[in-house]
Amino acid sequence: MRVLATAGHVDHGKSALVRALTGMEPDRYEEERRRGLTLDLGFVWTAPDGAGGEPLAFVDVPGHERFVSTMLAGVGPVPAVLFVVAADQGWQPQSQEHLEILDALGVRHAVLAVTRSDLADPEPVRAEAAERLARTSLGAVPSVAVSSVTGAGLAELRAELARMAGALPEPPADADVRLWLDRAFTVRGHGTVVTGTLGSGTLRTGDRLVTGDGRTALRVRGLQSLNRERSAVSGVARVAVNVHGHQDGALGRGQVLLTPGRWLLTDLVDARIAGEPAADLPRTVTLHIGTAAVPVTVRPLGEDTARLTLRRALPLRIGDRAVLREPGGGRRPCAVTVLDVRPPRLARRGAARARAAELTGMSGRPDGAAELRQRGLIRRADLLAMGVAPPAEPVAGDWLADGHHWARLRERLTDEVERYAEEHPMEPGLPTEAARRLLRLPDRALVDALAASPGEPRLAHRNGRLHGPGSGGPTLPPRLRAAVDAVRGDLERAPFRAPDADRLARLGLDRKALAAAVAAGALLRIADGIVLLPGAEERAAALLGELPQPFTLSEARKALDTTRRVAVPLLEFLDGRGRTERVDDQRRRCRPGTADDGGGRESNPPARDPRTPRF
């Protein structure tokens, strides 16, 4: 199927022409037929063989100046137009306004029909109209002089329409659905039915859709296209969709149905304006896109760029074409090309001027690499929702990063890790969450990815903290180094006689200092307040392995030459690391193969020989 809209001045015979082409009545209301005046959108189509083997659907629009908003709703979602000018009246004001609207929307496919050729010589009108159309986005178009009364020229017009239909680009069937609604009504026994022109993508029965506010989910109960039941319809096509879901009674013209999770709803866009300098626009105008008409506030940025604040959010993408029109039609309609659907805030002095300079280089064509350069970091799903194909694979989770920005982040992270080590020598590395805040990153996974990314110097990531190159933990300041050396001297003489609380207090080794010594690899923490030399667990397991198995706590204490205060937590430490195991309430045994192999788990896995502390 191909879909066209009509365009042209009131009473130039648009409805009569499509009636002659299709044999169907486009005016749906009795008042329209009585007055001979189209008041609303009409929908008719040719037989399947009427346009080169496939049907051609028409959206017939009103031509009266009071109904330009309705005309915009009809042509907004449609890729081609049948432009009508009457031979006996020639070019008229609404002919011009309709042409300006088509030009603003960037429509490139049209056929010119000069109607009422039985009442006046069509050639002067055809020449003038063709010249006017040629100066717009439509370019040079084929033209036919016709008469809906005599039938003259209808065969030639059908042939031209068929040729144009064959030249229309085929939209992707797998595109995300954005169905702008032009009608909504209730059918007894079926519920809510909405109609619209499906520009691309595919609708299927059973599909889930969401409304334009992003909050209401609907299910497609049934589909019709050209009055035929369908299980699936691909754009471009006229569709009637029977939907079911909560609050579906609020649907109507100007609303939209969307593929869930694939569209970004925005009420703030930066756009390029054509047709009038941005500074000359009224502060409040109406934005027309699809079938929607939304009031917007205009903030000029550059000569042809502006920031538009929408009264309600719409599902917009980079490159979308729209029309700005002053209600009442006092000004020429302006073309809008969406440049950015997630623009930055303009809070600082000079920000608007800098933003205008950025927008100057934007084309309105989706460019993944350019978007990454501008934003630095963005989720892949958000980039797709903006209408931009991702230019690279994610660096972490769903996050995409510009290469230069990522390298700068890596340098900053290295600097922050080194600065933290200098300022907090007793702490075991920069916490990951602190790094995220310092770099103002939106996700902690990005910190992990930065730490793991190639680069010099290399960063170590352990236990939720980041360390610099070659660092296994904090560096002990001289005062603590001397105190730890004293404890190590005690333990070298009696490896399992851990210093008591009084000894630690006299040396100034409180809980924080001990934690720093343990993180530096200078001591091994067995339990709260109980420290031994690193490697003491292997030595203890070897000594206990020489005892008759199983052994008691008393036997273990004697073999280790220590006190019950140390022996109890040391045996529990060995149990927890799989070196020993309980036989009953009184006895333990060494687990086979663990007494002297250095296996088991360690609570503080060192980056080097555990007997070589970092001072």
C-alpha positions as CSV (number, residue, x, y, z in Angstrom):
1,M,0.0,0.0,0.0
2,R,1.0,3.6,-0.7
3,V,-0.5,6.5,1.2
4,L,-0.9,10.1,-0.2
5,A,-2.5,13.2,1.2
6,T,-4.4,15.8,-0.8
7,A,-3.5,19.5,-0.6
8,G,-4.9,22.7,-2.1
9,H,-7.2,25.6,-1.6
10,V,-10.8,25.1,-0.5
11,D,-13.4,24.3,-3.2
12,H,-10.7,23.3,-5.8
13,G,-12.2,19.8,-6.1
14,K,-9.9,17.7,-3.9
15,S,-12.7,15.5,-2.6
16,A,-14.4,15.2,-5.9
17,L,-11.1,14.1,-7.5
18,V,-10.4,11.3,-5.0
19,R,-14.0,10.3,-5.3
20,A,-13.5,9.9,-9.0
21,L,-10.2,8.0,-8.6
22,T,-11.5,5.6,-5.9
23,G,-15.3,5.4,-6.3
24,M,-15.5,6.0,-2.5
25,E,-16.9,9.0,-0.6
26,P,-14.2,10.8,1.4
27,D,-16.6,13.1,3.3
28,R,-17.7,11.1,6.2
29,Y,-20.2,13.6,7.7
30,E,-23.7,14.5,6.3
31,E,-23.0,18.2,6.9
32,E,-19.8,17.9,4.6
33,R,-21.8,16.4,1.8
34,R,-24.7,18.9,2.3
35,R,-22.4,21.9,2.2
36,G,-19.9,20.5,-0.3
37,L,-17.1,21.5,2.1
38,T,-14.6,19.1,3.7
39,L,-14.5,19.8,7.5
40,D,-12.4,16.8,8.7
41,L,-10.0,14.2,7.4
42,G,-11.4,11.7,4.9
43,F,-9.9,8.3,4.1
44,V,-10.4,6.4,0.8
45,W,-8.4,4.1,-1.4
46,T,-8.2,2.6,-4.8
47,A,-8.8,-1.1,-5.7
48,P,-5.8,-3.3,-5.4
49,D,-5.0,-3.0,-9.1
50,G,-5.5,0.8,-9.1
51,A,-1.8,1.7,-8.5
52,G,0.5,-0.6,-10.3
53,G,-0.9,-3.7,-8.6
54,E,-1.2,-2.3,-5.1
55,P,-3.8,-0.1,-3.4
56,L,-3.3,3.6,-3.1
57,A,-4.8,5.2,0.0
58,F,-5.7,8.9,0.2
59,V,-6.0,11.1,3.3
60,D,-8.3,13.9,2.0
61,V,-7.7,17.1,3.9
62,P,-9.9,20.3,4.2
63,G,-8.7,23.3,2.3
64,H,-10.4,26.1,4.3
65,E,-8.2,28.4,6.2
66,R,-10.0,27.7,9.4
67,F,-9.0,24.0,9.2
68,V,-5.2,24.3,8.5
69,S,-4.5,22.5,11.8
70,T,-6.6,19.6,10.5
71,M,-4.8,19.7,7.2
72,L,-1.5,19.5,9.1
73,A,-2.7,16.4,11.0
74,G,-3.5,14.8,7.7
75,V,-0.2,15.5,5.9
76,G,2.1,15.2,8.9
77,P,2.6,11.4,8.8
78,V,2.2,11.0,5.0
79,P,5.2,10.8,2.6
80,A,3.6,12.0,-0.6
81,V,0.9,14.4,-1.8
82,L,-1.6,14.9,-4.6
83,F,-1.6,18.7,-5.0
84,V,-4.8,20.2,-6.5
85,V,-5.3,23.6,-8.1
86,A,-8.5,24.5,-10.0
87,A,-8.1,25.7,-13.6
88,D,-10.9,28.2,-13.2
89,Q,-9.6,29.8,-10.0
90,G,-5.8,29.4,-10.2
91,W,-3.4,29.8,-7.4
92,Q,-5.1,30.9,-4.1
93,P,-4.0,31.8,-0.5
94,Q,-4.5,28.3,0.8
95,S,-2.7,26.8,-2.2
96,Q,0.3,28.8,-1.0
97,E,-0.1,28.0,2.7
98,H,-0.5,24.3,2.0
99,L,2.6,24.4,-0.2
100,E,4.6,26.2,2.5
101,I,3.6,23.5,5.0
102,L,4.6,20.7,2.6
103,D,7.9,22.4,2.1
104,A,8.4,22.8,5.8
105,L,7.8,19.1,6.3
106,G,10.3,18.3,3.6
107,V,7.8,16.3,1.5
108,R,9.6,15.3,-1.8
109,H,7.0,13.3,-3.7
110,A,4.0,14.8,-5.4
111,V,1.7,14.9,-8.4
112,L,0.1,18.1,-9.5
113,A,-3.6,17.8,-10.6
114,V,-5.2,20.8,-12.3
115,T,-8.9,20.2,-11.8
116,R,-12.0,21.6,-13.6
117,S,-10.1,21.6,-16.8
118,D,-13.5,21.4,-18.5
119,L,-14.3,25.0,-17.2
120,A,-11.1,26.8,-18.2
121,D,-7.8,26.4,-20.0
122,P,-5.6,24.5,-17.6
123,E,-2.3,25.3,-19.1
124,P,-1.6,28.8,-17.6
125,V,-2.5,27.5,-14.1
126,R,-0.5,24.3,-14.6
127,A,2.6,26.3,-15.6
128,E,2.3,28.7,-12.6
129,A,1.6,25.9,-10.1
130,A,4.4,23.7,-11.4
131,E,6.9,26.6,-11.1
132,R,5.9,27.3,-7.5
133,L,6.2,23.7,-6.6
134,A,9.6,23.4,-8.2
135,R,11.0,26.1,-5.8
136,T,10.2,23.9,-2.8
137,S,11.2,20.5,-1.4
138,L,8.8,18.9,-4.0
139,G,10.9,20.0,-6.9
140,A,9.8,19.3,-10.5
141,V,6.7,17.2,-10.3
142,P,4.5,15.6,-13.0
143,S,1.2,17.4,-13.7
144,V,-2.1,16.4,-15.2
145,A,-5.1,18.4,-16.3
146,V,-8.3,16.6,-15.2
147,S,-12.0,16.9,-14.9
148,S,-13.9,15.0,-12.2
149,V,-17.1,15.7,-14.1
150,T,-16.1,14.4,-17.6
151,G,-13.4,12.0,-16.5
152,A,-10.9,13.6,-18.9
153,G,-7.3,13.1,-17.7
154,L,-8.2,10.5,-15.0
155,A,-6.4,7.7,-16.7
156,E,-3.3,9.8,-17.1
157,L,-3.5,10.9,-13.5
158,R,-3.8,7.2,-12.3
159,A,-0.7,6.4,-14.3
160,E,1.3,9.3,-12.8
161,L,0.2,8.3,-9.3
162,A,1.3,4.7,-10.0
163,R,4.7,5.9,-11.2
164,M,5.1,8.1,-8.1
165,A,4.0,5.3,-5.8
166,G,6.6,3.0,-7.3
167,A,9.3,5.6,-6.6
168,L,8.5,6.0,-2.9
169,P,11.2,4.7,-0.6
170,E,10.3,1.5,1.3
171,P,10.4,2.1,5.0
172,P,12.0,-0.5,7.3
173,A,9.5,-3.1,8.5
174,D,11.5,-3.6,11.7
175,A,11.6,0.0,12.7
176,D,10.1,1.2,16.1
177,V,6.4,2.0,15.8
178,R,5.3,5.5,16.2
179,L,1.6,5.7,15.2
180,W,0.2,9.2,15.3
181,L,-3.6,8.9,15.8
182,D,-6.1,10.8,13.7
183,R,-9.3,9.2,14.9
184,A,-10.5,7.3,17.9
185,F,-14.0,5.8,18.4
186,T,-15.8,3.0,20.2
187,V,-17.2,-0.1,18.4
188,R,-19.9,-2.1,20.3
189,G,-18.5,-5.4,21.4
190,H,-14.9,-4.4,20.5
191,G,-14.1,-1.4,22.5
192,T,-11.7,1.4,21.4
193,V,-10.5,1.6,17.8
194,V,-7.9,4.1,16.7
195,T,-6.8,5.0,13.2
196,G,-3.6,6.5,11.7
197,T,-1.0,6.3,9.1
198,L,1.7,3.9,10.0
199,G,4.9,5.4,8.6
200,S,7.3,2.5,9.3
201,G,7.7,-0.6,11.4
202,T,5.1,-3.4,11.8
203,L,2.0,-3.8,13.9
204,R,0.8,-7.3,14.9
205,T,-2.2,-8.6,16.8
206,G,-1.1,-9.3,20.3
207,D,1.6,-6.5,20.3
208,R,2.0,-4.3,23.3
209,L,2.1,-0.5,22.8
210,V,2.4,2.4,25.1
211,T,0.7,5.8,24.9
212,G,2.5,9.0,24.4
213,D,2.8,9.7,28.1
214,G,4.8,6.5,28.4
215,R,2.6,5.3,31.3
216,T,-0.3,3.5,29.8
217,A,0.2,0.0,28.2
218,L,-2.2,-1.2,25.6
219,R,-2.6,-4.5,23.7
220,V,-3.5,-4.8,20.1
221,R,-6.6,-6.9,20.0
222,G,-7.2,-6.6,16.2
223,L,-6.0,-4.9,13.1
224,Q,-7.7,-3.7,9.9
225,S,-6.2,-2.1,6.8
226,L,-8.4,-0.9,4.0
227,N,-11.4,-2.6,5.7
228,R,-9.7,-6.0,5.8
229,E,-8.8,-7.9,8.9
230,R,-5.1,-8.4,9.2
231,S,-2.8,-10.2,11.6
232,A,0.1,-7.8,10.7
233,V,0.5,-4.5,8.9
234,S,3.8,-2.9,7.9
235,G,4.2,0.8,7.0
236,V,3.5,2.9,5.1
237,A,-0.2,1.9,5.6
238,R,-3.5,3.2,6.8
239,V,-4.4,1.1,9.8
240,A,-7.3,0.8,12.3
241,V,-6.2,-0.7,15.6
242,N,-8.5,-2.2,18.2
243,V,-6.7,-1.6,21.5
244,H,-7.4,-2.8,25.0
245,G,-6.1,-1.5,28.2
246,H,-6.7,0.9,31.1
247,Q,-7.5,4.5,30.3
248,D,-7.8,3.8,26.5
249,G,-10.8,6.1,26.4
250,A,-8.4,9.1,26.6
251,L,-7.0,8.4,23.1
252,G,-7.7,10.8,20.2
253,R,-6.2,12.9,17.5
254,G,-2.8,14.2,18.3
255,Q,-2.0,11.2,20.6
256,V,0.5,8.6,19.7
257,L,1.1,4.8,20.2
258,L,4.7,3.6,20.6
259,T,6.8,0.5,20.7
260,P,7.5,0.2,24.5
261,G,10.9,1.2,25.8
262,R,12.2,2.5,22.4
263,W,11.2,6.1,22.5
264,L,12.5,9.1,24.4
265,L,9.7,11.5,25.6
266,T,11.0,15.0,25.7
267,D,9.5,18.4,26.3
268,L,12.8,20.3,25.5
269,V,14.5,20.2,22.1
270,D,17.1,22.3,20.2
271,A,16.1,22.7,16.6
272,R,17.0,24.4,13.4
273,I,14.4,26.9,12.1
274,A,13.9,27.7,8.4
275,G,11.6,30.2,6.9
276,E,12.2,33.1,9.3
277,P,15.0,34.2,11.6
278,A,14.7,32.5,15.0
279,A,14.8,35.9,16.7
280,D,11.8,37.1,14.8
281,L,9.5,34.2,16.0
282,P,6.8,34.9,18.5
283,R,7.6,33.7,22.0
284,T,4.7,31.2,21.8
285,V,3.8,29.2,18.7
286,T,2.4,25.8,17.9
287,L,4.5,22.8,16.9
288,H,2.9,20.4,14.5
289,I,4.4,17.0,14.1
290,G,2.5,13.9,13.0
291,T,-1.1,14.6,14.0
292,A,0.0,16.4,17.2
293,A,-0.3,20.2,17.7
294,V,1.5,21.3,20.9
295,P,2.1,24.9,22.1
296,V,5.8,25.7,22.5
297,T,7.9,28.5,24.0
298,V,10.7,29.7,21.7
299,R,14.1,30.7,23.0
300,P,16.3,31.9,20.1
301,L,19.9,30.7,20.3
302,G,21.5,31.4,16.9
303,E,20.4,33.0,13.7
304,D,18.6,29.8,12.6
305,T,18.5,27.8,15.9
306,A,16.3,27.9,18.9
307,R,15.4,26.0,22.1
308,L,11.8,24.8,22.1
309,T,10.0,24.1,25.4
310,L,6.9,22.0,24.7
311,R,3.7,22.2,26.7
312,R,3.6,18.4,26.8
313,A,6.3,15.8,26.1
314,L,6.4,14.1,22.7
315,P,8.3,11.1,21.3
316,L,10.9,12.9,19.2
317,R,14.1,11.9,17.5
318,I,17.0,13.6,15.9
319,G,16.2,14.5,12.3
320,D,12.4,14.7,12.8
321,R,10.8,17.4,10.6
322,A,8.0,19.5,12.0
323,V,6.2,22.8,11.5
324,L,6.0,25.9,13.6
325,R,2.9,27.9,13.0
326,E,1.3,30.8,14.7
327,P,-2.4,30.1,15.6
328,G,-4.5,32.0,13.1
329,G,-2.0,31.8,10.3
330,G,-0.8,35.4,10.6
331,R,2.8,34.3,9.8
332,R,4.3,32.0,7.3
333,P,4.8,28.5,8.7
334,C,8.4,27.7,9.6
335,A,10.3,24.4,9.1
336,V,11.7,22.7,12.2
337,T,14.5,20.1,12.1
338,V,15.2,18.5,15.5
339,L,18.9,18.6,16.3
340,D,18.9,17.4,19.9
341,V,16.2,15.8,22.1
342,R,18.3,15.9,25.3
343,P,20.0,19.3,25.2
344,P,22.2,20.5,28.0
345,R,21.0,23.1,30.5
346,L,21.9,26.7,29.8
347,A,22.5,27.8,33.4
348,R,25.9,29.5,33.2
349,R,26.7,32.9,31.7
350,G,27.6,32.6,28.1
351,A,26.1,29.1,27.9
352,A,23.5,30.0,25.3
353,R,26.1,31.6,23.0
354,A,28.3,28.5,23.3
355,R,25.4,26.3,22.6
356,A,24.5,28.3,19.5
357,A,28.0,27.7,18.2
358,E,27.6,23.9,18.8
359,L,24.3,23.8,17.0
360,T,25.8,25.5,13.9
361,G,27.8,22.3,13.2
362,M,24.8,19.9,13.6
363,S,23.1,18.7,10.5
364,G,20.1,17.1,11.9
365,R,21.2,13.7,10.5
366,P,21.7,11.1,13.2
367,D,25.4,10.6,13.8
368,G,26.4,8.2,16.5
369,A,30.1,9.3,16.7
370,A,29.1,12.9,16.9
371,E,26.6,12.3,19.6
372,L,29.2,10.4,21.6
373,R,31.7,13.2,21.2
374,Q,29.1,15.7,22.4
375,R,27.9,13.6,25.4
376,G,31.0,11.6,26.4
377,L,28.9,8.9,28.0
378,I,25.4,7.7,27.1
379,R,23.4,4.5,27.5
380,R,23.0,2.5,24.3
381,A,19.2,2.3,24.8
382,D,19.0,6.1,25.1
383,L,21.0,6.6,21.9
384,L,18.7,4.3,20.0
385,A,15.7,6.1,21.5
386,M,17.1,9.3,20.1
387,G,17.1,7.8,16.7
388,V,20.9,7.2,16.5
389,A,22.7,4.0,15.7
390,P,25.4,3.2,18.2
391,P,28.8,3.6,16.6
392,A,30.7,1.2,19.0
393,E,30.2,-1.5,21.6
394,P,29.4,-0.6,25.2
395,V,32.4,-0.1,27.6
396,A,30.4,-1.3,30.6
397,G,26.9,-2.7,30.8
398,D,24.8,-0.6,28.4
399,W,27.1,2.4,28.5
400,L,28.8,3.8,25.4
401,A,31.8,6.1,25.7
402,D,33.6,8.4,23.3
403,G,37.2,7.2,23.0
404,H,38.9,10.5,23.9
405,H,36.5,11.2,26.8
406,W,37.2,7.6,28.1
407,A,40.9,8.2,28.0
408,R,40.6,11.4,29.9
409,L,38.5,9.7,32.5
410,R,41.1,7.0,32.8
411,E,43.8,9.7,33.4
412,R,41.6,11.5,36.0
413,L,41.0,8.2,37.8
414,T,44.7,7.5,38.0
415,D,45.3,10.9,39.4
416,E,42.6,10.5,42.0
417,V,43.9,7.1,43.1
418,E,47.4,8.5,43.5
419,R,46.2,11.6,45.3
420,Y,44.1,9.5,47.7
421,A,47.1,7.3,48.5
422,E,49.2,10.4,49.4
423,E,46.5,12.0,51.5
424,H,45.3,8.7,53.2
425,P,48.4,6.6,53.6
426,M,46.9,4.4,56.2
427,E,43.8,3.4,54.2
428,P,43.7,0.6,51.7
429,G,43.0,2.4,48.4
430,L,40.4,4.8,47.0
431,P,36.8,3.4,47.5
432,T,35.0,2.7,44.2
433,E,32.0,4.8,45.2
434,A,34.2,7.7,46.1
435,A,35.9,7.5,42.7
436,R,32.5,7.5,41.0
437,R,31.5,10.7,42.8
438,L,34.9,12.4,42.1
439,L,34.6,11.7,38.4
440,R,30.8,12.4,38.4
441,L,30.0,9.1,36.8
442,P,26.4,7.9,36.7
443,D,27.2,4.2,37.3
444,R,29.8,2.5,39.5
445,A,30.3,-0.1,36.8
446,L,32.0,2.6,34.8
447,V,34.7,2.9,37.5
448,D,35.3,-0.8,37.4
449,A,35.6,-0.7,33.6
450,L,38.0,2.3,33.7
451,A,40.2,0.5,36.3
452,A,40.3,-2.6,34.1
453,S,40.8,-0.7,30.8
454,P,44.3,-0.8,29.2
455,G,46.6,2.0,30.1
456,E,49.6,3.1,32.2
457,P,50.0,3.1,35.0
458,R,47.9,0.0,35.7
459,L,45.3,0.1,38.5
460,A,44.5,-2.7,40.9
461,H,40.9,-3.2,42.0
462,R,40.4,-5.3,45.2
463,N,37.7,-5.4,47.8
464,G,35.9,-2.4,46.5
465,R,39.0,-0.2,46.5
466,L,41.4,1.1,43.8
467,H,45.2,1.0,44.2
468,G,48.0,2.5,42.2
469,P,50.6,0.5,40.3
470,G,52.5,-2.0,42.5
471,S,50.5,-1.1,45.5
472,G,49.1,-3.9,47.6
473,G,47.8,-1.6,50.3
474,P,48.6,1.5,52.3
475,T,52.1,2.7,53.0
476,L,52.8,3.0,56.8
477,P,54.1,6.3,58.0
478,P,57.3,6.2,60.1
479,R,55.6,6.3,63.5
480,L,53.5,3.3,62.7
481,R,56.3,1.5,60.9
482,A,58.3,1.6,64.1
483,A,55.4,0.2,66.2
484,V,54.7,-2.5,63.7
485,D,58.4,-3.4,63.6
486,A,58.3,-3.9,67.4
487,V,55.3,-6.3,67.1
488,R,57.0,-8.2,64.3
489,G,60.1,-8.5,66.4
490,D,58.0,-10.0,69.3
491,L,56.4,-12.4,66.9
492,E,59.6,-13.5,65.3
493,R,60.8,-14.6,68.7
494,A,57.4,-16.3,69.6
495,P,55.4,-16.7,66.4
496,F,52.1,-17.6,68.1
497,R,52.2,-15.4,71.2
498,A,50.2,-12.4,69.9
499,P,50.7,-9.1,71.7
500,D,48.0,-8.4,74.2
501,A,45.9,-5.3,74.4
502,D,48.2,-3.5,76.8
503,R,51.2,-4.1,74.6
504,L,49.4,-2.8,71.5
505,A,48.1,0.3,73.4
506,R,51.6,1.2,74.6
507,L,52.8,1.0,71.0
508,G,49.9,3.2,69.8
509,L,48.4,0.5,67.6
510,D,44.7,1.1,67.8
511,R,42.1,-0.6,65.6
512,K,42.7,1.8,62.6
513,A,46.5,1.4,62.8
514,L,46.2,-2.4,62.9
515,A,43.9,-2.3,59.9
516,A,46.5,-0.3,58.0
517,A,49.2,-2.7,59.0
518,V,47.1,-5.7,57.9
519,A,46.2,-4.0,54.6
520,A,50.0,-3.3,54.0
521,G,50.7,-7.0,54.4
522,A,52.8,-6.4,57.6
523,L,50.5,-8.3,59.9
524,L,47.9,-11.0,59.7
525,R,44.6,-10.5,61.6
526,I,43.3,-13.7,63.2
527,A,40.5,-12.1,65.2
528,D,39.7,-8.8,66.8
529,G,42.8,-7.6,68.6
530,I,44.8,-10.8,67.6
531,V,47.5,-10.3,65.0
532,L,50.4,-12.6,63.9
533,L,53.0,-12.5,61.2
534,P,51.8,-13.1,57.6
535,G,52.2,-16.8,56.8
536,A,51.5,-17.8,60.4
537,E,48.5,-20.0,59.3
538,E,50.8,-22.2,57.1
539,R,53.3,-22.6,59.9
540,A,50.5,-23.4,62.4
541,A,49.0,-26.0,60.1
542,A,52.4,-27.6,59.6
543,L,53.0,-27.9,63.4
544,L,49.5,-29.3,64.0
545,G,50.0,-31.8,61.2
546,E,52.8,-33.4,63.2
547,L,50.5,-34.1,66.2
548,P,48.7,-37.4,66.5
549,Q,45.3,-36.9,64.9
550,P,42.8,-35.9,66.1
551,F,44.1,-33.4,68.7
552,T,42.6,-31.4,71.5
553,L,42.8,-27.6,72.1
554,S,45.3,-28.2,74.9
555,E,47.5,-30.3,72.7
556,A,47.4,-27.6,70.0
557,R,48.2,-24.8,72.4
558,K,51.2,-26.7,73.6
559,A,52.4,-27.5,70.1
560,L,52.1,-23.8,69.1
561,D,53.6,-22.6,72.4
562,T,50.8,-20.1,72.9
563,T,47.9,-19.2,75.2
564,R,44.3,-20.1,75.1
565,R,43.5,-16.4,74.1
566,V,45.4,-17.0,70.9
567,A,44.8,-20.7,70.3
568,V,41.0,-20.6,70.2
569,P,40.7,-17.9,67.5
570,L,43.7,-19.3,65.6
571,L,42.0,-22.8,65.4
572,E,38.7,-21.1,64.3
573,F,40.7,-19.2,61.7
574,L,42.2,-22.5,60.4
575,D,38.7,-24.1,60.4
576,G,37.4,-21.3,58.3
577,R,40.1,-21.7,55.7
578,G,39.8,-25.4,55.5
579,R,43.1,-26.2,57.2
580,T,41.5,-28.0,60.1
581,E,38.1,-29.4,60.9
582,R,36.2,-30.5,64.1
583,V,35.8,-34.2,64.9
584,D,33.6,-33.6,67.9
585,D,33.2,-31.0,70.6
586,Q,36.7,-31.6,72.0
587,R,38.9,-32.6,69.1
588,R,40.0,-31.4,65.7
589,R,42.2,-32.8,62.9
590,C,44.1,-31.4,60.0
591,R,42.3,-31.9,56.8
592,P,44.3,-34.2,54.4
593,G,46.5,-32.3,52.0
594,T,46.3,-29.0,53.8
595,A,49.0,-29.2,56.5
596,D,51.9,-28.1,54.3
597,D,50.6,-27.2,50.8
598,G,49.9,-23.5,51.4
599,G,46.3,-24.0,50.1
600,G,43.1,-22.7,51.5
601,R,41.5,-19.2,51.3
602,E,43.0,-16.0,52.7
603,S,41.1,-13.1,54.0
604,N,43.7,-10.6,52.8
605,P,45.1,-12.1,49.6
606,P,48.4,-10.3,49.0
607,A,49.8,-9.0,45.7
608,R,53.3,-10.2,46.6
609,D,55.1,-12.5,49.1
610,P,53.1,-12.0,52.4
611,R,56.3,-12.0,54.4
612,T,57.4,-8.8,52.6
613,P,55.4,-5.9,54.0
614,R,55.0,-2.6,52.2
615,F,56.4,0.2,54.3
